[in-house]
Amino acid sequence: MRANCWMGKRHVSIEHVPDPQIINARDAIVKVTATTICGSDLHLYNGFVPAMQKGDILGHEFMGEVVELGKGVKNLKVGDRVVVPFAIACGNCESCQLGNFSVCENGNPNGWLPEKLMGHATCGAFGYSHLTGGFAGGQAEYVRVPFADFGPLKVPEALTDEQVLFLSDIFPTGYMGAEFCEITPRKVIAVWGCGPVGQFAIASAKLLGAERVIAIDHLPYRLAWAIEKAGATDAINYEEQDVKEALDELTAGRGPDACIEAVGLEAEGHGLQFAYDRVKQALGLEMDRPIAVREAILNCRGGGIVSILGVFAGFDDKFPLGALMNRGITLKTAQCPVQRYMKPLLGRIERGEIDPSFVVSHHLNLDQTPEGYDLFVHRQDDVMKIILRP
């Protein structure tokens, strides 16, 4: 089969690789009908995530048709149309029983690797380095799906791929970030980063009843997207305005009730803090660029909530712990336990409360995936979200 493979920093290539095989009774083989390039894939592409190996198949957001099943999978049948959650979880361990699927105790065969870096293991994930198990990803014609009797969600034929594909990751992730904010009427929410996850965080905050949602970014087309399509009420371009001054003006000096960071380890910015982070990251002295996290904490109102959705790899400098403690700010974050959100959000789509396809900007075929990465990393042609078709 054809698959998009990581061949080194900023180098991906479509290669012919062996077809996946059933190796466990709980496996399924899914023929991919639609997949994407996620913003977090760029962290792999740009070389910021360790434990990548040449030839690794990328991609953690995908859906398709079940074409083969292991003997232990009784809830699916060949021909079913499914969306596959990016997090690989067994459904049986104590963490899964508690609904914490993104820290499944059985989903990552290489759990000792993140344990060394993070204290305990994370779950497995498709196409996201050997830190998360080394599983082949969805930017391919076929994928082996472990624990297929628990993870994949059957979706109705009446809905398009574009409407349901993002249940695999970014829609639940954005919704989780908004849910973390404990939104009630009259709440003001600020969102740092207007990429696809940020767009879903904005849309979800409005869906949950926030009175005001403020979008923060530096790309004019993303800010326009946030207002016109996601439902943001206000936009701040941090290259044109001082973020704190703008937020104070919009919130009578109190700051937002909750702040959502949807940027991650390659955050852009300006000023001395951004220069500091960029130099230290380039020298390998700091793993992430946490400028948006700092801004979110320092701008959040006293007693408010900071929700972190961006992907981070490790240890960061100049974390404002004093502001967090002295001002009573609650910090919430997680790799999204997608399985917890998929069915409820599918219900919202079916009822017409939201159409996730609003984030789609480009359609490419699988052979064009390397061009898609180049397009996405350089933010060309007003790119927001790319759908790939094998």
N, C-alpha and C positions, 0 to 999 in steps of 0.2 A: 504493500500500500504506500501511498504518498503521505508524508508528514512534514511539518515544519520543525526543524531541528536547530537547537542552539549549537553553534560551531565555535563560539568564542565571543569575547566582548564586542558588542555592536555588529555581530555577524550571525544571521540566521539563514537557513537554506532549506529548500524543499528537497527531501531525499526519499529514496525508495527504501523502506524498512520492512522487516517481517510483520505479517499480520498478527494481531494479538490472539492469544489462545486462552481458553478456560483453564485455570489452574487450581481453582477452589470451587467447592460445591455451591458457594454463595455468589459466584461471579456471574456477570452477564457480558456479552459483547454487544456494543451499541454502534450502529452505523451512523456516523455524524451527518446531520442535515444542516446544522448551523452552529458556528462557533464565533468567537470574538478575539480581539486583542484588548486586554484589560490594561488599565494604567499601571497596575502592579506588575504586569509582565515587563514593563519597561525597566523595572529595577533589576530584573534578570538580564535583560538585553544590555543594559548599561554596566553590568558587572558589579553591582552592589550587594548581591546576595551570594553568600559562600556556598560551597558544595555543589556547584554546577559541573557537569561533565559533558565533554564534546559528544554530540549526538543525542542529547536529551530532547525529548519531544515536548514542546511547550503547549500552553493553553489550559485554563481551568474553568472556563465558561463554555458549556456546550450542551447540545440536545440532539436527539436523533431517534432512530428506530431500533428496537431490540431485535437482534438477528440470531442470537444464540444464548442459551441459559444453562447455568449449572444445575445439578440435580436438586440442590437445596432451595432454589428460588421458586416459590409457589405463588407469589402475589403478582407476577408479571407473566406475560406470554409473548412469544415471537410475534412481531408486528406492532407491539405497543409503541406509542409515541411518548417519549419521556424527556423530562429535563433532569439533568444530573447535578446535584449539589457539589460545589468545589471541594468541600470538606469531606474527607473519607472517614466515616464513623460506623462503628459496629452495631450500635443500637442496644447493646447488652450490658456493657460495663457500668460501673456506678456513675461515672460522669455522664454517660448517655442517658441513664435512668433519671438523672437530675435535669436533663435537657441541655447539658453543656457539651454539645456535640463537637465543638471545635477544639475540645481538649480530651477527645476520646482516648481511652487508655490502650486500645488495641489497633487503632487505625494507622499507626506509623511504625513500620518495621525498623526504622532507623532512629527510634526515639532517643537513643543515647546521645545523638548529635545535638539536638536542641536542648537536651538536659544539661549538657556541658555549658551551653551558652545562656540558658534561661532558667535553670534550676530544675525544671520538670519538662517532660515531653509535651509536644503539641500533637494535634491529630495529623493524619496524612492529608495530602492534597495532590490533585492532579497537576502535572506539569510544572511543579514549583520547587525544584532542586531536590537534592538528596537529604536535605534537612527535614523535608516533609515526606520522605519515603522513597523518592526516586521514581514515582509513578509516571508512566507515560501520559501526556496530556491530550487535550481535545482538538488541537490544531492538526487534525489528521482525518483520514477516511474512516477509521474504526478505533474504538477504545475499549480496553478491558475495564469493567467497572466492578471493583470489589464491594462486598456487602450490598449487592444489588437487591436483596430482599428487604432492605431498609431505606436506602438513600433515594433512588430515582423516583420522581413524581410523574404519574401519568397525567397527560394534559389533553383537554378536549380538542377535537379536530376543528371546531368552529373558531378557535383562536389561532392567529398567525404565529409563526416562529418569532417574529419581532415583538409580539406582545408577551410571550412567555419565556423566552430565552434568558432574560436577565434575572429570573427567579433563581438561577444557578449561583448568583453571587451579588451583583451590585445593587439590585433592588432591595433584597433583604438587608444588605449591609447599610444602605442609606436609611432604610426604615428603622433599623435597630438604633442607628445614631440619633434619629429624631425621638424614638421611644425613650431612650436614655434621658432625654431632656425633661421628662415628666410634664408634658405640655398640657396646659389648661388655657381657657380663653384669656386674652390680654397678655399672654406671654410673648416676649420678644426673643427671637432666636437669631444668632449670627452664624454664618457658615463660611469657614475659610476654605477656599478651593472650589471652583465651579467646573471641574471635570465631571465625568459621568456619575461617580459616587456622590459628589457634591450636589449635582442636579437632583438625584433621587433623595438626598437628605432634605433639600429645599422642598421638593414636592411632597415628601412625607410629613414634614413639619406643618405645611399648609393643610394636608389631609387630616392631621391630628388636631387641627384647630388653632394653631398659632395665629395671633393677631398680626404680627409683623415678622417677616423673615428677611434678613439682610445678607446679601451675597457679597463676598469679598474675593477679588481676583485681580489680575493685571491684564488679562486678555479681553479686549472689548467685546469680541464675538461671544465669549463665554458668559460675560455679564449680561449681554443682551438676551442670550438663550435662557439664562436664569430668570429674567423678568418675563419674557414673552412666552416661554414654554413650561418652565418649572413652577412659576407662580411667586417668585420673590417680589417683595414690595419695594425693596431698596437695593441699590448696588453701590459698592465702594471700590474704586480702582486705586490700589495702594501705591501705584506709581504717580498718581495725580493728587491724592489726598492723604493726609495723615490719618491713619486708621483710628487711633484713639480719639482724636478730635472729632472725626465724623461720627463715631459710635456714641460719644458723649452727647453730641448735638441731637442725635436721633433718639436718645434714651433719657433725656433730661439729666444727664450727668451720672446716672446710676450704672450704666453698662448693660449689656444684654442679660436676660435672665439665664440663658444657657448659650454656650458656644460649641459649635461642632467643627472639629478639625478633620478635613477630608483631603489632605494633601500627601503626607507621608514623608519618607526619608530623603526625597529629592526636592524638597520645598524650595521654591524660588523666593526672592525677596530683595531687599536693598539695605544699605547702611552697614555699619560695622559688624553687627551680629551676623548678618548673612555672609559677609566676607570672612569672618572668623570661622563659621561652620564650613564654608566651602573649602577653605584652605586645609582645615583639620581633617575633613573627610578625604580630600585628595591625597593627603599624606598618610592616611590610614590611622590617624590618631583619634578619630571619632567616626562612628558607623553611620550616623544619620545627620540630616540637617533639620533640627527641630524648631526652626524659627516660628512656624505657624502655631505650634503647641505653646510656646512661650507667650506669643501674642494673645492666644485664646485665654490663657490663665490670667494674664495681666489685665485684660479688658473685661472679663466676666464680672458681673456684679457680685458684691459680697453675699455669701450664702448660696451662690448659683452653682451651675453644673457645667463641667467641661467634658465633652464627649469626643473621644479620639477614634477615628475610623481609618486614618492613614496607616499604611504598612510601615513598621519600623523594625530594624534588624538587631539593635543591641543597645549599647551604652551611649548616653548623650551628656554633653557638658552644659553648664549654666542653666540647669533645671530650676525654676523658681519655686522651690519647695516652701520657702518662707511665705510667699504670697498665698500659696495653696492652703497652708495651715492657718496663718493668722487671719485670713479673710473667710475661712470656713467654706472653701470651695470643694465640691465633690467631683472626683475624677472617675469617669466610667469609660471603659474600653474593652474590646474583645475582637478576635477574629470571629466573624459572625457565625453563630450556630445555625446555618442556613435551614437545616431541616425543621427547625422550630417555626420558621416564618413562611415556608413555601406554600402550604395549603391555605392559611389565612389570606395571604397576599394574592394567591390565585383567585380566591373568592372575591376580593376587591376588584380584580381585573374583570372577572365575569359579570359583576354588577355594574360595571362602567364607571367606577369611582376613579380609576386612573388607567391610562394607556401608556405602558412603559416604552412603547416604540418612539416616544417623543425624543429620546436621546440619540437615535440612529442618524448618522450623517453620511455614511458611506457603505456601499456593498461591493465586496471584492470576491474573486474566487480564490481557492486555496493556493494556487500557483502564484498569486499576487501578494501572498502574506509578507515576504520581505519588503516589498514596496509599502505595504500597510504599516509596518514597523517604522520605516523611515518617515512616512507621512505623519504618524502619531508622535514620534519623538521630537520632530521639528515643528509640530503644531501647524502644519500647512493646510491650506484649502479649508479653513474653518472646521477642522476635524473634531468630532466629539466622540462618536462611538462607531467602530467598524464592525460590520458583520461579514464573516467569511463563509463561503459555500464550497464544500468539497466537490 
